[in-house]
Amino acid sequence: MIKHFKTSEFDSPDKVSSGDKMNKDFLMLLDQARELAGTPFKITSGYRTKEWNLKVGGRVGSSHCKGLAADIHLPKSSRERFLIINSILSVGINRIGISFKNGFLHCDVDNLKDGQVLWSY
């Protein structure tokens, strides 16, 4: 059971209830990470329809369109950033992109892409 999130937090802005298409195992990992971090995770992008992904400039084959990715707002506090990033890694999510400029962390579990990757935007 997911304790810290509602699937609606992962909805594509153009499709109500699309957060239900998120991979349940991925959501459980995010929920475990949130528990470990002890600080809220604000989801800025979860599931994306192909149309929404195109509109926001997402990549073709985006893990968001598969329900395997989420973007999480990174707070200004370096301590909270550390807690979020450390908890994501601790639960085994090892594909992470960070944009300090835009204040978000992308994480996914798309096993069709390179594993254990860390990048910046």
N, C-alpha and C positions, 0 to 999 in steps of 0.2 A: 504494500500500500504506500502511495506517495503522500508524504506528510507536509512538505514545504511548498508545493506547487499545485496549481490548478492547470489542467490541460489548456484552458482558455488563455493562459499567459503565453502560450506558444502559437496561438492562432496567427495565420497570415492575415494582415490587415484587410485583404480583399475577400476573405472567406471565413465566415463564422463557423466555429466548431472544427476548423481544420487542424487545430492543435491535437485533436484526437488521432491524427495520423503520425504523431511522433512515435518513435521506437520506444517501447515500454522499458526495455533493458537500459537504454540510454537515460531515460527519465529517472530510473531507479539510481543510476550512478550519480546523476546530478543531485538527486535528493540526498544521497549519502554524503556528497561533497558539501552540500549546504549545511548538513548537520555537523560535519567536522569543522567547517569554517566558523560556525557560530555567528554568522553575519548574513543578512538577507542577500539574495541574488535577484537583481532586477533583470528580467529577460527583455532584451531589446529586439531580438529577432529569433524566432523558432522555426516552425514549419513555414515554408514559402511555396505558394503556387508558382508554376512556371512563369505566369504572367507577372506576378509581383517580383519574382527574382530578376526578370528582365528589366522591370521598371527601376529597381534599385541598383542595377549594374552588377548583379551577382554573376558568378561564373556559370557557364554551361556545365551541367553535371554537378551542380552545387549539392553538397550534402544536406543543406537545408530542405531541398525539394524531396529528399528521401526520408526526412524526419530523423536524421542522424546528427544534426548540428544545432547549436544554439549560440547566440551572442549574449553576453552578460555585461551589463554596465559596470565599469570599473570606477569605484569611488576615488575621490582626490586623496584620501588618506592612504599613505604607503603601507601602513599596517593592515588595513582592510584589503588592499590589493594583494598583499602577500598571502593573507589568509585564504582568499578566493583561489589564487593560482596554486598554492600549495595543496589545498583540498582537492582541486580538480586532478592534479597529478597523483595525489595519494590514492584516489579511487581507481586509478588505471586509465584515465582519459589522457592520451598522450599526443594528441594532435591539437596544438594550440597556436592561435594567431593573436597578437596583441597590438592594439592601436592606442597608444597613450595620447596621441593627438586628438582622436575622436572618442576616447574614453570607453573602449569596449574590449572584451576578450572573446574571441571565437574559439569554440571547442567542438570537436566532433569525434565520432567513433566509426568513421567510414573505412572499413577494412579493405576497400578497393583502392584506397589511396595509400601513399607512403605512411608507415607507422612512425611513432616517436619523432614527430616533427614539431619544431618551434619556429615561428616566423613573426615578423612585424609588418605592419601596414604603414 
